[in-house]
Amino acid sequence: MLLAFAAFIFNTTEFIPIALLSDIGTSFSIPVDKVGIMMTVYAWIVALASLPLMLATAKMERKRLLVGVFTLFVASHILSAVATSFGVLLIARTGVALAHAIFWSITASLVVRLAAKDKRTKALGLLATGSALATVLGLPIGRLVGQHLGWRASFALIGVLALICLVIFWKILPNLPSRNVGNIKSLPDILKNTPLLLVYLMIILIVTAHFTAYSYIEPFMLNVVNFSANFATWILLMFGLAGIMASILFGRYYERMERSFLWLAMMAIALGLSTLFLSSDMSALWVINAFLWGIGATTISLVLQIQVLRLAPKATDVAMSLFSGIFNIGIGGGALLGGIVIAQMSLIHIGHVGAAVALLAMLAAWAYTRRLA
């Protein structure tokens, strides 16, 4: 449960700039599009740092490592809250990204390790719930705090919550010696593991597909479909609630419908993207679309995490650090691709291009399932 709350905090801070871009830009007198570089910088630092940092900390006792990660996280949020320039804020966000890189490299394997053998799938589902709640509760709360107390207060609040986690981790977690982490010598084995490489290919393709559209979903709803700001907010909340539903369904049914989950998640994302351009007269259909898309997005992350852990049992942290890095390459790549589509074509086409990339992900999934057959 505590690791799920920690996941909530980490996912909230990764995406909180989305809700605070205008306020931060006004504070430092810079345009919103330049403030948005925080998202790209964050994602690419996580992508580049995940494996090197995991290898550098491979032999560290996990409890101490987790406490160290949260110490850096808290300190970076303090710096964010008192930043005197946008450059200082970027430095602070770099610290948060480095903490993020280590946290997501070790967390899934820690959850599996700490859970009872027959509860591991449900434990991962709970971790996903924490992640999903970041969009349902984290972003709206962060936005409300920012509106009433300023954007600095939002970062300060995240820092306080992380400090509470740090203290609890220190008091209740047992010592957790490094185990099944792997090292640089594990990389050749991973690179020879064709099914695992296909999983990584699926990750980068489906995450890129998702974020090609999701990064710009709010302006799409407001400017293309002409939804009101309030209705657009409800759609985003529905997307987050779908993530919670996905984690519940995953915990209950995944072990009985393993292969079906992969294909259903892929199809839900592809369908959500391909039907993005709908009339504003179809509000009910938009809600259904967002719900199914949200279920698919959360489910695919869980399914692929499980596959990575199963395919690399002797080097889980190396494999998961690569998962985290590749996932963030997908986030940054999707946002970049979506921006190119908007600049070269039109905002209308972000769903179409995202759906095309999702079809490539489905081809990779087909190759993966054939390989395992």
N, C-alpha and C positions, 0 to 999 in steps of 0.2 A: 504493500500500500504506500509506504514512504517513497519507494523508488518511482512509483506511478506519479506521486505528487511532484517529485523532482523532475520527472519528464514533463509534467505540466508547466513547471517554471521555465525549463530550458526551451520548450517550444513557444511559450508565450514571448520570451525575450527575443527569439529569432525573428518573429513576425510582428512584434509590437511597433517597429518603425512604420509599418503600413498605416497604422491608426494615428501616427503622430507626425507624419511627414510635413504637413502644412505648418504645424506649430514650431517644429524644429527649424524649418526654412525661414519662418518669420523671425525667430529668435536670433539667427545668425545672418539674416538678410541675404539669403541665397535661394535660388529657385528650387522648386520641389523636385525637378528631374535630377538635379545634382545631389540633393539630399538622398534620393533613392539609391545612390551608389553604395550606401551602407548595406543594403540587402545583397548586392553583388559581391562586395568585399567580404562580407560575413560568410556567404556560401562558399566562395572559392578558397578562403583561408581554411575553413573546415575540410574542404576536399583535399587540399594540399597537405594539411598537417595531420590528418587522422592517422595514417600509417606510421610516419616517422615518430610521432609522439607516443603511439601505442608501443612501438618497438623500444623506444627510450625508457618507457616505464614498465616494460614487460615483467621484470623481476620484483617489482614493488608489491608489498602487501596491499591488498585491495582496499581495505578500510582506510588506511593512511592515504592511499592515492585518492580515494573519493573525497576525503576531508580536504586534501590539498587542492583538488579541482574546485570544490565549493569555496575555498578561501580565495582563489584567483577570481572566481565568478563574483563573489561579494565585493572584493576590492575593485574590480572593473566596473561594477554598477555604481559604486560610490564615486569613482572618477567620472562616469557618465553623468551623474546627477549634478556634479560641480563643474563640468566642462566649460571652459571659457571661450572655446572656439570650436568650429566644426572639425578641425584637425585633431584636437584633443579628444573629441567625441569618437572619431574614427579609431584612435589609439585605444580608447576604452573598449570599443566594440571588438577590436582585434583580440584583446584579452578575453572577452566573453567567448569569442569564436574558438580560441585555443582550448578553453575549458570545455566547450561543447564538443570539440573533436575527441577529447579523451573520454568524456562522459558517455557518448553514444557508442564508443568503441568497446566499452566494458559492461554497459548496463544490461543488455539483453542476456549475455552469458551469466551475469550475476543473478538476474531474476530467475533464470533456469536453475542455477546452482542452489539458490536459497529456498526455492519452492520444493514441496514434496513431489515425488516422481509422478504421481497421478494428477498433479495440479499445475504442471508446467505450462501447458497450453493456456489454461485459464489465467495464469500469472502473466504471460505475455499479452493476453487480452486486456488485463488490467493496466498494464504498461501503455498499451495503445489507447485505453480510455483516458489516461492522464494526458496523452498527447492530443487527443481529440478535444478534450475540455479546454485546451489552450485557445482554440478558435471559438468555442461556444461561450466561455466565461472570461478567459484571459484577455483577449483583444477588446471586448466591450468594456470590461472593468478598467483596463489600461487607458482606454479612450476617455471614459468618464472621469477618471482621476486626472488625466491630462487636461481635460476641458475645464475642470474646476480648480485644480491646484497647479497646473502647468506640467509640461512634458517631463521635467526633471523629477517631479514627484512620482511619476509612473516608474521610472528606472529605480528610484530610491525604494519604492514599495517592493519591487522584485528582489532587490538586494536584501531587504529585511526578511522576506520569506525564505530566501536562500540561506540566510544566516541561521534561521530557526532549523532548517533542514540539517545544516552543518552540525549544530549542537546535538540534535537527535541522533544523527548518524554516529557521532563520536561516542555517545552514551550507550546505544542499544546494539549496534552491529558487533558481531563477534570478529575476531581476527580472521582474515580470509587470505591465506597464503596464495600467491600466484599459482594458477593451475590451468593446464591445457591452453596456455596462451599462445605458444608458438614463438618463433623468432624469425630473423631474416632468412634463416635456412629453410623456413616453411614456404617461402615464396615460390621456389621452383615446383614444389608439390602442388601448390595452389594453381600455378600457371599451367600445370599439366592436367588439372582436374577439369575436363571439358564440361561436365554438367554444371560445375560451380561457375565457370566462365560464362556459360549461357544464362545462368541466373543473374550475374552481374550485367550482362547485355540487356536482359529484360528490365533490370532496375533503371539503367540509364535511359532506355528508350521510353518506358512508361512514365517515369517521373518527368522527363523532358516534355512528353505529350501533355501531361497534366498541367504543368506550370506554364506551358505556352499560353494557355487560356486562363488558368486560375490567377496568375499574377496580375491580370488585367480585367478580372471578372466584374469588379465594381464599376469602372468606367464603361464597360460594355453594357451593363444593365442600365446605367443612367443615360448613356448617350446613343446607344444603338436600339435597345429595346424600349427605351423611354419609361422605365419604371421610376416610381418616386423613390426618394432617398430612404424613406422608412421601409418600403417594400423590399428594396435591395438589401437592407440590413437584415430583414427577416429571412431572406434567401440565404444569406451567409450564415445565419444562426442555424437554419435548417441543414446546411452542409455540415456544420459541426456536430449537430445532433445525430446525423447519419453516421458519423464516425463512431459515436458511442454505441449505436445500434450494431454497427459492423463488429466492434470488439466483443459484444455480447454473443452475436451469432457465431463468431469465430471460436470463442471459448466453448460453446455448446456443441457445435456440429463439425468442426474442422476435421477431427480425427476420423469421422465417419464418411466425410465427403472431400477428402484431401484434394484430389485432382479437379473436382468440380469447382472448388473455391477459386483456383487459379484462373480458370476460363471465365467463370461468372464475373470475377472482379475485372478482368481485362475487358470483357464485353460491356460492363456497366460504364467503365471509363470512356471507351470508344463511343458508346451510344450517347453519353452525356455531352461529349465534345461535338459529335456530328450534328446533334440537334440543338446546339447552343443558340443558333439564330432562329428564334421563334417570335411570333407576334406578341406584343404586350397584351393582347386580348386573351392570351392563353395562360393566365396567371397560375391556375391550378396545375396545368401541365408543367410549367416552370418549376413549381414546388416539387413535383414528382421527379422531374429531371435532376434537380439539385440533390434530392435525397438519394437517388440511385447512384449518381456520380460520386457523392460523398461516401456512400457505402463501399463502392468500388475502390476509391482512392485509399481508404484506411485498410481495407481487406488485403489489397495487393502488397502493401508494406509488410503486414503481418505474415502473409504466406511466404514471401521471399525471405524474410528474416528466418523463419523456421527452416527453409530449404538451406540457407547458408550455414546455420548451426548444425544441421544434419550432415551436410556434405564436407564439413571441415571440423570433425569432432576433436582432433588433436591440436588444432590451432584456431580456437574459436575467436580469440581477441584479434588476431591478425585478420581473419576472415571478416569479422564484424567491423574492424576499422576500415577495411576496403569497402564494405557495404556503406558505411557512413560517408566516406569520401565520395564514392560513386553517386550516392543519393544526392549529395549536395552539388556535384557536377550537374546532375539532372535539374536541380532547382535553378542554378545559375544559367544553365544552357536553355532551359525552358523560358525563363524571363528574357534572356537575350534573343531567342528565336521569336518570341511574341513581339518584342520591340521592333525587330526587323520587319516582321509581317505588317505591323501597324505603320511603320515608316515607308515601306516599299509598296504595300498593297492597301490595306484598310483594316481598321479595328474589327470590322465585320468578319474577317477571315481567320481570326485566331483559333476559333473552334475547328474549322475545316483543316487547317494545317496541323493542329494538335491531334485530330482524329487520324490523319495520315501517318503521323509518327506512332500513334497507338496501334495501327495496323502492322507496322514493322515490329512492334513489341509482341504482337500476337504471333507473328511468324517465328520470332525467337522462342516463344512459349511452345509452339508446335515442334520445333527442333528439339527443345528440352524434353518434352514428354515422349517423343520418339526415342530419344537417347536412353531414357529410363525404362522404356517398355521392354 
